[in-house]
């Protein structure tokens, strides 16, 4: 938690004024029982209705001033807490974006979402409550005891005896329930994760008719969470009756002592009422203090989990090489790559060279390592051994931002963001003109997609591109990558939803550019890579063959199997 305090920098004034105004409110609150004592003794006892009215006005004034102080304190506390949470959330998001794909895979999406939302909100609430109550509650408890001693020492001994007993009950229950609340938070994370997985994979669940199983599993998790909450709730529920029993016993003792004092003339009736009010204030503040500590404990646990994210050191070291231009030569030198926690490498001993402007086809079965190979080029995953070089420089030596600005990447899943078509295309180049956007759309065979939309470039895209077909989304994401005019273009199975004719026109348009990029085409279609300058055939993470289409048909059994399974007529013709 202490490591996160740096995000409070700049809110020093709020951190001082918030508690200060809370102490002022508490001071006025401690004055109210004395005013009530005056009303009872001098106003009601003396039959002076005018005095009662004046003292009631004083009490209203104290309440009004206290309210102003409380609102002011709340304003400063909320300003500091919300500002702290906003800075922390931005920092966590920026840090997550710097993590490698491997680290993000290890953390998991649900974990990162939980840290960014509920955990930071819990920390924000903890900061807010701390600024408001951390000083106020002890101040009122001890202030009430001091005021009781100023009224009567013997009667105040009741306070001295009851406060430790109340503290024992309140903080004892708190210490028992704190670990239970931690387990509740863990169970809540489990339910959140299950909910996200079910919503994300709802179509798959329905396709395989697994709704009943997932419903049962979700019910088990929620029942476990409910059981934990009930256990903690039962123990927490003991706090109010036990404290009220103790306080009422103390009140009985206080009234007995007070009655004897009143009978002897040592105390007035009003002062006994004041002592009773101070006892009530102590009870309320101790319960507030217990709730504050529980919230602080939850906030500290959440803060530790957030710190765990921030303490992760991004894989690889971003170098300082920032070339103005790239020729686009890519070399793989005996590269082996492994995913975190995997027993076997995803790629093993891969070596080949892509010359500037060449088209390299990457083909192989599912899980053969095609996507892993192209993800090594922009440094999304670090190589376990070997080297990936661009223009003769190791990928790890480049400044990450500078390198990726010169690489166009179209991932397997076509992702579009809510906004206009123009906004989405300018992710590739924020300064691109409309002419550049249309040129990229022409190359990506997406001009008619945009022309058919109302507003054309200003046409609206729904979240995830839900108002476009799969093929349209793929063409728009390809256009977005081309807007950048990259030196290296990676198409990771990004034409799978296109028909063969459109796919062929796309590849021809890319090769026909004035300065064509070095293009990597990942595909399971033999037709998509048939005319590539080189085809790299992968089989279970290893290179099964490298060469042109004709060469591989003669020498590579894996490529033969893939090709002839897609073109059976040619297999029959070749015997």
N, C-alpha and C positions, 0 to 999 in steps of 0.2 A: 504493500500500500504506500509506503514512504517514497518509493521510486516514482510514483505517479504524482507526487506533490508538485513536481516541476511544472505541471500543467496549470497549477493555481497561480503561477507568476502573472503579475499584472492585476490580481484581484486582492491585493493586500488591504486596500481601504475597505472593501466589502467584508473581508474576513475579520476586521476589527470592529467596524460599525454594526454589523449584524449582531454579534454577541453583546456589544455594548448596549444597544437599544433593548435587547432582551433582559439585561440586568436592570435597566431602568424600569421596564415593565414589572419585573419581579419586585423591585423596591416599592413601587406604588401598590402592588398587591399586598405586600406585607403591612402596609399602613391601614388597609381596610378594616381588619379586626379591631384596631384601636379606635377607629371612628365609630364602629358598631358599639364598642364598649361605652363610648361617650353618650351615644344615643340612648342606650339602656339606662345608664347611671344618672346622667344629668337631664336628658330630655324626658324619657318616659318616667324615670323615678321622681323627677322634680315636677312633672306635669307641665313642662314647658314645650308646647306644640311648636312654637316658633323655632326653638332650638333644634327640635327634631327635623324640621324642614330644612334648616340651614345645614345641618350635618348630612342630611340626605343629598343635598346639592353638592356638598364637598365629596361625598362618596361617588356621585355621578361624574364629577369632574375627574376624580382619580381614575375611574373606569375609562373615561374618554381619553385621558392622557395615556393610560396604559394601552388602550386600543391603538392609538396613533403610533406608540412605540413598537407594539407588536407587528403592525402592518409594515412599518419602516424596516424592522429587523427582518421580516419575511422577504421584503423586496431585496435587500442586500444579500441575504442568504441564497435566495433563488437565483439572483444574477450571477453570483460566484459559482453556484453549483451547476447551472445550465452552461455557463461559459466554460467551466472546467470540463464538463462532459462533451461539449462540442469539440474542444481542442483534442481531447483524448480520442474521440471517435475518428476525427480526421487523421490523427497520428496512426491509429491502429489500421485504418483503411490504407493509408499510404505505405505502411510497413508490409501489409499483406500483398499489395501490388508489387513489392520488391522481391517477394519470395519466389523461389523457383517452382516449376510445376510439381517437382517431386515433393517439396515441402507442403505445398497446398494439398496434394493428394494424401499425404500422411495426416494432415490436420483434419481434413474433411470439411465439406461445405457447411454442414449443420453446426459444427463447432464454431466456425468463424462467424456465422450468422448470429448464433447465441451470444458470442462475445461482443459483437457489434451492437446488439439490441438489448436483451434483458440484463446482461451483466453490467453494461455501462449505465443502464437506467438504475440498477440497484446501487451502483457506486454513487451516482448522482443523488439519489434519495438519501444515502448515508451521509454525504457531504452536507446536504441541506439540513438534515436533522441535527448533525453535529454542531453546525454553526448556531443553530437556534437553541438547542437544549443542553449541550455539554456543560456549559457554565451555569445556565439558569436553574436546572433542577437541584444540583448541590447547593447553590446559593440560597434557594428557597428553603431547603431542608434545614441547613445550618442557621439560616437567618431566622426561621420560625423558632428553632430551639433557643437562639440568643434572645429573641423577643420574649419567649416564655420565661427565661431566667430574669429578665428585667421586670417582669410582672410579679413573679413569686418563685423563689428558689425551691421551696418544698414541692410545689405543684409541678415545677419544671422537671423534677426528678422523674416524674412519670414519663416525660418525653425522653429523658436520657435512657430509661429502661426499655421503652417500646421501640425506639428507632433501631437498635441493634437487632431486636427480634424480627422487625419488619424487613430489615436488610437481609437477614438470614433466609427468610422465606422467599423474598422476591429474587434475590440473586442466586439462591439455591435452585429454585425452579428454572431460572435462566441458564445456569450452568448445565443442568440436565437436558434442557431442550435445545441448546445450541448445536451439539453434534447431530441431533435429530433433524434440525432444520437444514444442516449441510447435506444430509442424506436425502431430504426432500428436494433440495435444489438439484442433486444428482439425478434423482428420479424424474424431475421435470425436464432435464436435458434429454433423458432417454425418450420421454413421450414426445418432445419436440422433434427429435431426430426421426422417430417412427412416423410422425405426422408428415414431415417433409418428404420422406422416402415414399410414402403411400401416395401423396399428392403428385409428386414428380413422376412416379411410375404407374399412375392410375390406368393408363391404357394397356400396359403390359399385364397388370393384375386382372383386368377384365378379359383380356385375350386368353389368358390361361385359367380363368375362372378361379382365382385365388382369393377372391374377396372374403370368403368365410374364414380362411386361415389367417389372413391379415387382420380381420376384425377381431378374431379370438386373441391374437397376439397383442393387438392394441388394447383390448379389454384387460388382459393380464397386466400390462404395464400400468394402465390407469388404476387398476385395483391395488397394485403394489404402492403406487403413489398415494392413493386414497388412504390405505392402511397406515402409511407413514405419517400422513397429515393428521389422521385421527389419533394416533398414538401421541404425537406432539401436542395436539389440541386438548386431549384429555388432561395431560400434565399441566399445560398452560392454563386450562380452565380452573385449576386449583388455586391460582394466584388470587383472584378476586375474593372468593369466599373466605380463604384463610386470612388474607390481609384485613378484610372487613371484620372478621371475628376478633382478630387481635386489636384492631383499632377500637371496636365497640367495647371490648373489655377495658382498654385503656381509657376510653371516654367515661365508662362507669366509675373507674377508679379516680379519674380526674374530677368528675362531678362530686364524688364522695369527699375527696380532699377539699375541693372548692367549697362545698356546702359547709364543711366544718370551719373553713376559713371565713366564709361569709357570716356564719353564726357567731364567730368570735370577733368579727369586725375587721379582720386582717385583709380581707378581699371584698370587692364589690361584685354584684351579680354581673355587671357588664364585663369585668375582667375575666370572670369564669367563662362567659360566652366567647371572649377573645381567645382564651386558651383552647377552647373547643374548636374554633375556626383554624387556629394554627395546627392543631392535630390533623384536621381534615386536609389542609394544604400539604402537610408532610406526606400523607398517604397518597394523594394524587401525584405528587412529584416523584415519589419512589417508584410508582408504577410506570410513570413516564420514563424515568431513568432506566428501568429494566427493558422497556420496549426499545429505547434508544440503543442500549448495548446490544440487544438482539439484532437490530437493523445494522449497527456498526459491524457486528460479526459477519452478517451476510455480505455487507459491502466489502469487508476485508477479504472474504473468501473469493468474491467475484473479482476484486482487484488483483489478487494473486493469479487468478486464471488469465486475466488480461495481460499482466506482466509476463506470464509464460509465453504469450504470443509475441510480445515486443522483444523478448530476450532471444528469440530465434534468430540466429545469424543467417542471412541469405546465402544460399549455396553459391560458390564461385566468387571470384573477385572481379568487379568491374574495372577494366583497365583504363588507360587514358588515351588510347589510340582513337583519334577522331578524324578519319579521312574525309576530304571534301567529296570525293567520288570513289566508287568501287567499280572495278572492271567486271567482277562477278565470277572470278575463278574460285572454285570450291574443291578442297582436297580432303579426303578422308584417309587417314594414315593409321591402319591397324586399330580401328576404334572399337572399343567394347563399352557397352552401356548397360546399367542395371537399375531397376526401379527399387526404391527404398523397401527393404524387407523381403525382396524377392530372392528365392533360392538360386535361380538360374538367371544369367544375363538375358536381357531383351534383344541385344545385338552383340555379336562376337566377331572380332577380327575383320572388320569391314574396311576395305581399301579401294578407292577409285578416285578419279579426278574428273571434274566437270569444267570444261573450258568456257570462257566468256561467250555468252550468246547461245550456248548449246541447250538442247532440250534433253533432260534426263528422265526416263521413265522408271518408276519404282513399282514393281509388281510382285505379288506373292499372295499366299493364302491368308485367311483371317488369323491374326496373332503372330504373323511372321516378322513384325518389327518395322513395317513401312513408315508408320506415323512417328515412331521413336526416332528413326533415322533423320527425317526432315526436321524434327524438333531440336536436334542437336545443332543445326545450322545457325539459328538465331540465339542459341544458348539457353533455350527453355529448360533443358535438362543438361546436367554436366556429364561429360564422358568419364567413365570409370578409369579407362586407360586409353592410350592412343591420343591422336590430335585431330581436331577439325580446324582447317585453315581456310581463310578467305583472303584472296590476293596475297597468299604467302604468310599471313599473320594469324596466329592462333586466335580463335574466337574469344577465349578468355582474356586476351590482351586488349580487346576493343572496349571502348566505352559502350555500355549496354544500350543506352538510349541512342547514341549516334549510329551504332550498327543496325538496330532494328528500324530506324527511320529509312534505311536504304534497302529494306527487305519487305516485300509484299507477301502477306500470308493469308491464305483462305483455308480455315480449318474445316474439319469434316462436317461439323454441325454449322449450318449457315445461321448466323446470329445477326438480326437487325434490331435496332433500338427504336423506341417510340420517338416520333418526331417526323420531320419531312424527309423525302428522298435526298434532297440536297444536303441536309445536315448529316445523314448517314454516309453519303459519299465523301463528304469533307473530313470524315475521320481519317481518311487516307492522306489528305493534304488540306489543312484548314484554309489555305490561301488560294485554293484552286478556283479558276474562273468557270463560268458556265460552259464555255467552249471546251475546256479541259474535261469537264464532267461528261459532256456529250461524247467526246472522243473516247473516253474510257467505256462508256455505255455501248458505243458502237463495237469496240473490240470485244467486249463481253457478251455481245449479241443480246443486249438488254434494252435497246432503244425503243422497241415496240412495247416493252413492259411499262416504261415510263410514259410513253405517248398515250397509252390506253387509260392512264390514271388522270382523274380530274386534277388540274393544277400542274400536271407534269412534274417538274422538279420540286414543286411545292406540294406535291401530293402527300397525303398523310400516311405514315406507317404506324400500324398498331404495335403494341408490345410484342416482341419476338417475331414481327413480320407476319402476324396471324392473317392479315388480309391479302397475302400473296401465296401462290402455290410453292411447292418445294423447289421446282426448277427456277421459278422467278426469283426466289430468295437466293439461290446459288448464283445466278447471273449478277444480281445486284451486289453480292459480297465480292465476287470476282472484280466487278467494276470498281468497287471501293479500294481494292488492293492495287488496281492499275492506275488509279488517280495519282498515286504516289510516284509513279514512273520509277519503279524499283529496279535496282541492278540485279536483284535475285528475286524470282517469283516462285512461291511454293503453293501448289494446288493440291491440297491433301484430300483426295477423293471428293473434290468439290464439284464434279460434273456428273455425279452418279444419278441425279434426277433428270438429266438432259437426254434427249433422244440422240441417236448416233449422228444424225446430220448436223444438229446444232453443236454437238460436241466437236465434230470435225471442223466446222466453220470457226469455232472458238479457238482451236489450236492453230489453225492457219492464220487467223487474225493476229494472234500473239507473235507468231514467227515472222509475220509480215511487217511488224513495226520497224521504224527507221533504225532504232538501236534496241533490238530485242533483248530482254533480260535473260539471264541464265535461269531456265525454267525447270522446276522439279515437278513432275506429274505423278502423283500417287494414285493408283487405280487398281481395281480388280478386273477391269476390262482390258483385254488384250488389244482391242481396237484403239483404245485411248493412248496407248504407248507404242503402238506398232511402228510409227514413223519417227520415233525419237532418235536422236543421235546416238544415245547409249541407253540400254535397258539394264537395270540392276534387278536381278531376280533374287528374292529373299525366301528362305525356307527355314522356319523355326529359328530366326535370328541370325542365320549364317548366310553368306552370299553363295547362292547355288550357280550363278552365272552372270557374266557381264558381257554385253556386246550388242550388236544390232539385231533386229528381228530375224533376219535370214540366218545369221550366225547361230543364234540361240535355238532356232528351230532344228538345226543340225546337231548341236552339241549339248543342249541343256534339257534333260528329261523333265524337270519341273516345269519349265516354260512350255514344253511340248504338251504336257498334261493340261495346263491352264488354257493354252490356245485352242487345242483340238476339242476340249470340252465345250468351248464357246462357238467353235466353227466346225461342227461334226462333218459337214460335207467335204471340207478340205482334208479331214482325217481319212475319209473313205477314198478320196481321190489319190492320196499318197500311200494308200495301202495300209 
